[in-house]
Amino acid sequence: MNLRSAQEGKEYLIKSIETDDEELNAFLFSLGCYAGEPITVIAHRRGGCTVSIKDGRYNIDNQLAEAILI
């Protein structure tokens, strides 16, 4: 299951991130978004979703939300 199909307000553990872009992987890692970390979908938006990772909230687009498996 990916973040696009996640329920709002429920905490999930990230299983993996499926992307071939090393720069994107490094960026997500700097945010604290990597396997084994908890993530919560705050709200689904038309173009993506708002997520909570550690102490921050971030808006991510649908393509990235589909790459984050929970």
N, C-alpha and C positions, 0 to 999 in steps of 0.2 A: 504494500500500500504506500502511496506517496502523500505529500502534504495537501495536494488538491482535494483528496478525498477524506482528509482528516476532519474530525469533529471539532468545532470551535470550543475553546475553553478547556479541552482535555490535554493533559501532558502525555507526550510520547517520547520514546527513546529513538534516536537516529540509528538506523541499522547500517546504512551506507549512503554514499553520494555517488551517483553514476554520471560522471562527466569526464571527458578526455582533456579538458582545458586545465592545465596545471596552474595557470595564473588564477583561475576561478577557485580551484581547490585551496590555494594559498590564502586567498581573500576570505573564503568561508572559514578556514581554520583560524584566521586572526579574529574572526567574530565569535569563535567558540562553537562553530557548527561543524562537528565531526562525529564519527561513529561512537556510540556509547553516551552521548550527551543528551539531556532532556531538551525538548522543544515543545512549545505550545502555540497552536494557531489561535490568534486573538480574533481575527475576522477574515472572512473571504471577501475579496473585492472582484470587480469585473475583470481587471487586468492582472490579478495576482492575489496575494494575501499578506496580512500582517502577522508576524510571528514574534514570539518572545524567546530569546536565547540568552541564558544566564541573566544578567541584569539589564539587557537592552531589548528594544523593540525595533524591528526592521520590516520594511516593505519589500517583498520579493515578487518577481513576475511569475506567471504561470509556468514558463519553461523551466525555471530554476526550481519551482515547487514540485514539478514532476520528477526532477532529478534527485530530490532528497527522499530517500525511502525510510519509512518508519515501521 
